[in-house]
Amino acid sequence: MLPAEGFCIFTLMLERFKEYIHQLDLCKPGERILIALSGGIDSMVLTHLFMEAGYNCSLVHCNFQLRGQESDEDESFVMSQARRLSLPLFVNKCDAMNHVQSEGVSVEMAARALRYKWFDRLMQSGNFDKLATGHNLNDDQETFFIKLFRGSGLAGIKGIPVQRKYIIRPLMFATREEIEAYAKEHHILHREDSTNAGDEYLRNRIRHHLLPFMDKEFPGSREALNATIEKLKEQESLFSNLIDEKRNQLIEQDADGFKIDKTTLPTISESLFFYILEPFGFARNQISNILSASLSNQTGQLFHSASHTLLCDRKYLFLKVREETTNQTFQLDSFINDPVNPIHLKVAVLDNYPGFSFENNPDIAYFDADKVELPLTLRHWKKGDTFVPFGMKGKKLLSDFFIDEKINRFEKEKKWLLVSGENIIWIIGHRSSDQFRVQKKTEKILKITHIRK
């Protein structure tokens, strides 16, 4: 809604701008503000308001090269405005279409990813405090419908956040009509993006057809929609805080990630458990299977998201960042040098004598040096591996040994094996092989110590 005729748009808009920033604590006087300047009316008005309010500003512009000469003209315009305003300007040219083809994403998603990746670098290298964008109330309404039509939950349909990490949106109090009136009043130059006039993008179709239809058929619907979005933001914030509180109660920090005590799960509903695991990327259709495996004690079962792996073990669910499996091996070519990669080992060849003192330490192993073949190999376990545990005569599957030792799948994947020829001589940090044990007739003893970091 525009102010009453005769009221100074400049004074009203500027005061609302300053009050909005103060009320929501978006930024403080003296902080360094980086303004994302496309050259469009929203970002040009945002820059004008920040300067009138006395903030320390710099500008940043992304040229995605999507509209050929028009994109280059936008860049030239922004550069001329930066010179006119005597403001520092950072410009980045990037090939958005190449990102579309390589990543298989939409043009909008590609531009967003490239934009914020560069923003992150600038914020860190330039020691800026906040980055401001020109999103307004109309953008919020359009985003609401985009998310609604795509089946988003509460987190999506609540609209655009006013603040997220270092990003602030100080124009979210104003409609596009108010911004246009302010620009006209103060003769603020700006560029029009030609793609905004077409209906190629869903946002444009909502802007050109749905919202005008609402204005015509349901007078006052815009104000009602704004009120609804504000309520949704408030409810989503409350909901997120409650979920965070429950998540902190349920999930414990672990040496390799996180763990969940399985005894806490019988009282957790599938819906609640989905939101608890949401930061780890698990899909809703995986939650039932995870709970079922947990409650029926299906130990050893793994579940994967794009970012994490969940292991259903005896007493806990273990969560860790997903890692690419590797069959990489390392070789020890002599008993002279101490290897430090992938783990640090100290190697010594000693004379055997009556009364030789053996240390009882799982990180130290002793072998008959004459039975050991060089090069020794360091590798992880693989299915079907066997060895003869110290003190036994027959072979044992490593998988059975790990079960007996209560070593879960996450832990066993990290264990290093020392191999001589085809024989495993040591599960490092656990048990050596009886085949290579030191006997009375042994002349030279190979002592290997695992140096933990």
C-alpha positions as CSV (number, residue, x, y, z in Angstrom):
1,M,0.0,0.0,0.0
2,L,1.4,3.4,-1.0
3,P,1.6,6.3,1.5
4,A,-1.1,9.0,1.5
5,E,-0.7,11.7,-1.2
6,G,1.8,14.4,-0.2
7,F,3.6,12.3,2.3
8,C,7.3,12.2,1.5
9,I,8.1,8.7,0.2
10,F,11.8,9.3,0.9
11,T,11.3,10.0,4.6
12,L,8.9,7.2,5.1
13,M,10.9,4.6,3.2
14,L,14.2,5.5,4.8
15,E,12.8,5.5,8.3
16,R,11.0,2.2,7.8
17,F,14.3,0.8,6.4
18,K,16.3,1.8,9.4
19,E,13.6,0.7,11.8
20,Y,13.3,-2.7,10.1
21,I,17.1,-3.2,10.4
22,H,17.1,-2.2,14.0
23,Q,14.0,-4.2,15.0
24,L,15.4,-7.4,13.5
25,D,19.0,-6.6,14.3
26,L,20.1,-7.3,10.7
27,C,23.2,-5.2,10.9
28,K,24.9,-2.5,13.0
29,P,26.4,0.9,12.2
30,G,30.1,0.5,11.5
31,E,29.7,-3.0,10.0
32,R,31.0,-3.6,6.5
33,I,28.1,-4.3,4.2
34,L,28.4,-6.0,0.8
35,I,25.4,-5.3,-1.4
36,A,24.5,-7.8,-4.2
37,L,23.9,-5.3,-7.1
38,S,22.3,-6.7,-10.3
39,G,21.5,-3.3,-11.6
40,G,17.8,-3.9,-11.2
41,I,15.4,-1.6,-9.4
42,D,15.4,-3.6,-6.1
43,S,19.2,-3.7,-5.6
44,M,19.6,-0.1,-6.8
45,V,17.0,1.2,-4.3
46,L,18.7,-1.0,-1.6
47,T,22.0,0.6,-2.3
48,H,20.5,4.1,-2.2
49,L,18.9,3.4,1.2
50,F,22.1,1.9,2.7
51,M,24.0,5.0,1.6
52,E,21.4,7.4,2.9
53,A,21.4,5.5,6.3
54,G,25.2,6.0,6.5
55,Y,26.4,2.5,6.2
56,N,29.9,1.4,5.0
57,C,29.0,-0.3,1.7
58,S,30.7,-2.2,-1.1
59,L,29.1,-3.7,-4.2
60,V,29.2,-7.1,-5.8
61,H,27.9,-8.1,-9.2
62,C,27.7,-11.5,-11.0
63,N,27.6,-11.7,-14.7
64,F,26.3,-15.1,-15.6
65,Q,26.6,-14.5,-19.4
66,L,23.0,-15.8,-19.9
67,R,21.7,-13.0,-22.0
68,G,24.7,-12.2,-24.2
69,Q,25.2,-8.5,-24.8
70,E,22.4,-7.6,-22.3
71,S,24.4,-9.3,-19.5
72,D,27.5,-7.4,-20.4
73,E,25.5,-4.1,-20.5
74,D,24.3,-4.9,-17.0
75,E,27.9,-5.2,-15.9
76,S,28.9,-2.0,-17.6
77,F,25.9,-0.2,-15.9
78,V,26.8,-1.5,-12.5
79,M,30.5,-0.4,-13.0
80,S,29.4,3.1,-14.0
81,Q,27.1,3.4,-10.9
82,A,29.9,2.2,-8.6
83,R,32.1,4.9,-10.0
84,R,29.4,7.5,-9.6
85,L,28.8,6.5,-6.0
86,S,32.5,6.1,-5.2
87,L,31.9,2.6,-3.9
88,P,34.2,-0.5,-4.2
89,L,32.9,-3.0,-6.7
90,F,33.7,-6.7,-7.1
91,V,32.7,-8.3,-10.5
92,N,32.7,-12.0,-11.3
93,K,32.0,-13.4,-14.8
94,C,31.0,-17.1,-14.7
95,D,29.6,-19.5,-17.3
96,A,26.2,-20.5,-15.8
97,M,25.2,-22.6,-18.9
98,N,28.3,-24.7,-18.5
99,H,27.3,-25.4,-14.9
100,V,23.8,-26.3,-16.0
101,Q,25.2,-28.9,-18.4
102,S,27.9,-30.3,-16.1
103,E,25.6,-30.5,-13.0
104,G,22.3,-31.3,-14.7
105,V,20.5,-28.5,-12.8
106,S,18.2,-25.7,-13.9
107,V,19.5,-22.3,-15.0
108,E,18.1,-20.7,-11.8
109,M,19.8,-23.3,-9.6
110,A,23.1,-23.0,-11.5
111,A,23.1,-19.2,-11.1
112,R,22.3,-19.5,-7.4
113,A,25.0,-22.0,-6.7
114,L,27.7,-20.0,-8.6
115,R,26.5,-16.7,-6.9
116,Y,26.6,-18.0,-3.4
117,K,29.9,-19.9,-3.8
118,W,31.5,-16.6,-4.9
119,F,29.8,-14.7,-2.1
120,D,31.2,-17.1,0.4
121,R,34.8,-16.5,-0.9
122,L,34.3,-12.7,-0.9
123,M,32.9,-12.7,2.6
124,Q,35.9,-14.5,3.9
125,S,38.6,-12.8,2.0
126,G,37.1,-9.3,2.2
127,N,36.3,-9.3,5.9
128,F,32.8,-8.2,5.3
129,D,30.2,-8.5,8.1
130,K,26.9,-8.9,6.1
131,L,25.8,-9.4,2.5
132,A,22.5,-7.7,1.6
133,T,20.2,-8.7,-1.2
134,G,17.2,-6.8,-2.6
135,H,14.4,-9.3,-2.0
136,N,11.1,-7.7,-1.2
137,L,7.6,-8.7,-0.1
138,N,6.5,-9.6,-3.6
139,D,9.5,-12.0,-3.9
140,D,8.3,-13.6,-0.7
141,Q,4.8,-14.1,-2.0
142,E,6.1,-15.6,-5.3
143,T,8.4,-17.9,-3.4
144,F,5.5,-19.1,-1.2
145,F,3.5,-20.2,-4.3
146,I,6.6,-21.8,-6.0
147,K,7.3,-23.9,-2.9
148,L,3.6,-24.7,-2.4
149,F,3.2,-25.9,-6.0
150,R,6.3,-28.1,-5.6
151,G,4.9,-29.8,-2.5
152,S,7.3,-28.2,0.0
153,G,6.7,-28.6,3.7
154,L,6.5,-25.9,6.4
155,A,10.2,-25.0,6.0
156,G,9.6,-24.2,2.3
157,I,6.3,-22.4,2.2
158,K,7.3,-20.1,5.0
159,G,9.0,-18.0,2.3
160,I,12.3,-16.3,2.1
161,P,14.2,-15.9,5.4
162,V,15.0,-12.3,6.3
163,Q,18.4,-13.4,7.6
164,R,20.4,-16.6,7.0
165,K,23.9,-16.7,8.3
166,Y,25.6,-13.6,6.9
167,I,22.9,-12.9,4.3
168,I,20.4,-10.1,5.2
169,R,17.3,-8.9,3.2
170,P,16.5,-5.5,4.6
171,L,13.8,-4.7,1.9
172,M,11.5,-7.5,3.0
173,F,9.2,-4.9,4.5
174,A,8.5,-3.2,1.2
175,T,6.3,-4.2,-1.8
176,R,7.6,-3.9,-5.3
177,E,5.1,-1.0,-5.9
178,E,6.6,1.0,-3.0
179,I,10.1,0.3,-4.3
180,E,9.1,1.5,-7.8
181,A,7.6,4.7,-6.3
182,Y,10.7,5.4,-4.3
183,A,12.9,4.9,-7.3
184,K,10.7,7.3,-9.4
185,E,10.7,9.9,-6.6
186,H,14.5,10.0,-6.4
187,H,15.3,9.4,-10.1
188,I,17.2,6.2,-9.3
189,L,18.5,4.7,-12.5
190,H,18.2,0.9,-13.0
191,R,18.2,-1.8,-15.6
192,E,15.3,-4.0,-16.6
193,D,16.0,-7.7,-17.1
194,S,14.3,-8.7,-20.4
195,T,13.5,-12.2,-19.1
196,N,11.3,-10.7,-16.4
197,A,8.7,-9.8,-19.1
198,G,8.3,-13.3,-20.4
199,D,6.5,-16.4,-18.9
200,E,9.4,-18.9,-19.3
201,Y,9.9,-19.2,-15.5
202,L,7.4,-20.2,-13.0
203,R,8.1,-17.2,-10.9
204,N,7.2,-14.9,-13.8
205,R,3.9,-16.8,-14.4
206,I,3.0,-16.3,-10.8
207,R,4.0,-12.6,-10.9
208,H,2.1,-11.9,-14.2
209,H,-1.0,-14.0,-13.8
210,L,-1.7,-15.5,-10.4
211,L,-1.0,-12.5,-8.2
212,P,-3.0,-10.1,-10.4
213,F,-5.9,-12.6,-10.4
214,M,-5.8,-12.6,-6.6
215,D,-5.8,-8.8,-6.5
216,K,-8.8,-8.7,-8.8
217,E,-10.9,-11.5,-7.4
218,F,-9.9,-11.3,-3.7
219,P,-9.2,-7.7,-2.7
220,G,-7.0,-7.6,0.3
221,S,-5.6,-11.1,-0.4
222,R,-2.0,-9.8,-0.6
223,E,-2.2,-8.4,3.0
224,A,-3.8,-11.7,4.2
225,L,-1.0,-13.7,2.4
226,N,1.7,-11.6,4.1
227,A,0.1,-12.2,7.4
228,T,-0.1,-15.9,6.7
229,I,3.6,-16.1,5.7
230,E,4.6,-14.3,8.8
231,K,2.6,-16.8,10.9
232,L,4.2,-19.6,9.1
233,K,7.7,-18.2,9.7
234,E,6.9,-17.9,13.4
235,Q,5.5,-21.4,13.6
236,E,8.4,-22.9,11.6
237,S,10.9,-21.2,13.9
238,L,9.1,-22.6,17.0
239,F,8.9,-26.0,15.3
240,S,12.6,-26.0,14.4
241,N,13.6,-25.0,18.0
242,L,11.5,-27.9,19.4
243,I,13.1,-30.4,16.9
244,D,16.6,-29.0,17.7
245,E,15.9,-29.5,21.4
246,K,14.7,-33.1,20.8
247,R,17.6,-33.8,18.4
248,N,20.1,-32.6,21.0
249,Q,18.5,-34.9,23.6
250,L,18.6,-37.9,21.3
251,I,21.9,-37.6,19.4
252,E,25.2,-37.8,21.1
253,Q,28.6,-36.8,19.7
254,D,30.8,-39.8,18.9
255,A,34.5,-40.1,18.0
256,D,33.6,-40.6,14.3
257,G,30.4,-38.7,14.2
258,F,27.2,-39.2,16.2
259,K,25.3,-42.0,17.9
260,I,21.7,-42.7,19.0
261,D,20.8,-45.0,21.9
262,K,18.4,-47.5,20.5
263,T,16.5,-47.8,23.7
264,T,15.2,-44.2,23.1
265,L,13.5,-45.2,19.8
266,P,10.3,-47.1,20.7
267,T,8.6,-43.9,21.8
268,I,9.7,-41.9,18.7
269,S,7.2,-41.6,15.8
270,E,8.3,-42.0,12.2
271,S,7.5,-38.3,11.5
272,L,9.4,-37.0,14.4
273,F,12.4,-39.3,13.6
274,F,12.4,-38.0,10.0
275,Y,12.8,-34.4,11.2
276,I,15.5,-35.5,13.7
277,L,17.5,-37.1,11.0
278,E,16.7,-34.4,8.4
279,P,20.1,-32.6,8.7
280,F,21.8,-35.9,7.7
281,G,19.9,-36.1,4.4
282,F,17.8,-39.3,4.9
283,A,14.6,-39.5,2.8
284,R,11.3,-40.0,4.5
285,N,10.8,-43.4,2.9
286,Q,14.0,-44.6,4.6
287,I,12.8,-43.8,8.1
288,S,10.5,-46.8,8.5
289,N,13.2,-49.2,7.5
290,I,15.7,-47.6,9.9
291,L,13.3,-47.8,12.8
292,S,12.3,-51.4,11.8
293,A,15.9,-52.5,11.7
294,S,16.6,-50.8,15.0
295,L,13.7,-52.3,16.9
296,S,14.2,-55.8,15.5
297,N,18.0,-55.7,16.3
298,Q,19.1,-56.2,12.7
299,T,22.8,-55.4,13.6
300,G,25.2,-54.4,10.9
301,Q,22.6,-53.0,8.5
302,L,23.7,-49.8,6.7
303,F,21.6,-47.0,5.3
304,H,23.0,-44.2,3.1
305,S,22.0,-40.7,2.3
306,A,23.9,-38.4,-0.1
307,S,26.0,-37.1,2.8
308,H,25.9,-39.6,5.6
309,T,25.9,-43.3,6.4
310,L,23.9,-44.8,9.3
311,L,24.9,-48.1,10.9
312,C,22.4,-50.1,13.0
313,D,24.6,-51.7,15.7
314,R,23.8,-53.6,18.9
315,K,23.1,-50.8,21.2
316,Y,23.4,-47.7,19.0
317,L,22.7,-46.2,15.6
318,F,26.0,-44.7,14.4
319,L,26.1,-41.8,12.0
320,K,29.1,-40.6,10.1
321,V,29.9,-38.5,7.0
322,R,29.7,-40.8,4.0
323,E,33.1,-41.8,2.7
324,E,34.2,-43.2,-0.6
325,T,35.4,-46.8,-0.1
326,T,39.0,-47.3,-1.3
327,N,41.1,-50.3,-1.9
328,Q,44.3,-48.3,-1.6
329,T,47.3,-50.2,-0.2
330,F,50.7,-49.2,1.1
331,Q,54.0,-51.1,1.2
332,L,56.8,-51.4,3.6
333,D,59.9,-52.3,1.5
334,S,62.5,-52.7,4.3
335,F,62.9,-52.9,8.1
336,I,65.1,-49.8,8.1
337,N,62.7,-46.9,7.5
338,D,59.7,-46.2,9.7
339,P,56.5,-45.6,7.6
340,V,54.3,-42.7,8.6
341,N,51.6,-43.0,5.9
342,P,48.8,-44.0,6.3
343,I,49.7,-44.8,9.9
344,H,52.9,-44.3,11.8
345,L,54.8,-47.5,12.5
346,K,58.2,-47.9,14.3
347,V,60.1,-50.9,13.1
348,A,63.1,-52.6,14.8
349,V,64.9,-55.9,14.3
350,L,66.3,-57.3,17.5
351,D,68.4,-60.3,18.6
352,N,66.5,-63.0,20.4
353,Y,67.9,-64.2,23.7
354,P,66.7,-66.2,26.7
355,G,64.5,-64.0,28.9
356,F,63.7,-61.5,26.1
357,S,61.0,-59.2,27.5
358,F,57.8,-58.8,25.6
359,E,55.6,-55.8,26.3
360,N,51.9,-56.6,26.7
361,N,50.5,-53.8,24.5
362,P,48.0,-54.2,21.6
363,D,49.9,-51.5,19.7
364,I,53.1,-53.6,19.7
365,A,53.6,-56.9,17.9
366,Y,56.5,-59.3,17.7
367,F,57.3,-61.6,14.8
368,D,59.9,-64.1,13.7
369,A,61.8,-61.9,11.3
370,D,62.9,-64.8,9.1
371,K,59.3,-65.8,8.4
372,V,58.2,-62.4,7.2
373,E,58.4,-61.6,3.5
374,L,59.1,-58.2,2.2
375,P,57.5,-56.0,1.0
376,L,54.9,-55.9,3.8
377,T,51.5,-54.5,2.8
378,L,49.2,-52.2,4.7
379,R,45.6,-52.5,3.7
380,H,42.0,-52.6,5.0
381,W,40.0,-55.8,5.4
382,K,38.0,-57.4,2.6
383,K,35.3,-60.0,2.5
384,G,36.7,-63.5,3.0
385,D,39.9,-62.5,4.8
386,T,41.2,-65.0,7.3
387,F,44.1,-65.3,9.8
388,V,45.4,-67.4,12.6
389,P,44.9,-65.4,15.9
390,F,47.8,-65.6,18.3
391,G,47.3,-68.5,20.7
392,M,45.1,-70.5,18.2
393,K,46.0,-73.1,15.6
394,G,43.2,-72.8,13.1
395,K,42.2,-70.0,10.7
396,K,39.4,-67.6,11.6
397,L,37.4,-65.3,9.4
398,L,38.2,-61.7,10.1
399,S,34.5,-60.9,10.0
400,D,34.0,-63.4,12.9
401,F,36.9,-62.0,14.8
402,F,35.4,-58.5,14.5
403,I,32.1,-59.8,15.8
404,D,33.8,-61.6,18.8
405,E,35.7,-58.4,19.6
406,K,32.4,-56.3,19.3
407,I,34.0,-54.2,16.5
408,N,31.2,-52.6,14.4
409,R,31.2,-52.1,10.7
410,F,32.3,-48.5,10.9
411,E,35.2,-49.4,13.1
412,K,36.4,-52.4,11.1
413,E,36.4,-50.4,7.9
414,K,39.1,-48.2,9.5
415,K,41.3,-51.1,10.8
416,W,44.6,-51.6,9.1
417,L,46.0,-55.0,8.4
418,L,49.7,-55.8,8.0
419,V,50.1,-58.5,5.4
420,S,53.2,-60.7,4.5
421,G,52.7,-62.3,1.1
422,E,49.1,-63.7,1.3
423,N,49.1,-63.9,5.1
424,I,47.7,-61.4,7.5
425,I,50.2,-61.1,10.3
426,W,48.7,-58.4,12.4
427,I,45.3,-56.7,12.9
428,I,47.0,-53.5,14.0
429,G,46.0,-52.5,17.5
430,H,44.3,-55.9,18.2
431,R,45.9,-59.3,17.5
432,S,48.9,-60.7,15.7
433,S,49.1,-64.0,13.8
434,D,50.2,-67.2,15.5
435,Q,51.9,-68.3,12.3
436,F,54.6,-65.7,12.7
437,R,55.0,-66.0,16.5
438,V,58.4,-65.8,18.1
439,Q,59.7,-69.2,19.2
440,K,62.8,-70.4,21.1
441,K,64.6,-71.2,17.8
442,T,63.8,-67.7,16.4
443,E,67.1,-65.8,15.8
444,K,65.8,-62.3,14.9
445,I,62.7,-60.6,16.3
446,L,60.8,-58.1,14.2
447,K,59.2,-55.6,16.6
448,I,56.6,-53.2,15.1
449,T,55.0,-50.4,17.2
450,H,51.9,-48.5,16.2
451,I,52.4,-44.9,17.1
452,R,49.0,-43.3,17.7
453,K,48.5,-39.7,16.9
